[in-house]
């Protein structure tokens, strides 16, 4: 993996994270520190899984 593909992969994960963390904030009823931390961590895990699944499907 060269720098360009690593940068694109990082942007892909960041994009998924922003989307999923925003969705978490829409669905959560009480916004406090613990909810934000849990939402951020779970969105990060899901973003990495989404990027991996997309890479597996596209063959990259």
Secondary structure, DSSP 8 states (H G I E B T S, - for coil): --HHHHHHHHHHHHHHHHHHHHHHHHH-S---HHHHHHHHHHHHHHHHHHHHHHHHHHT-
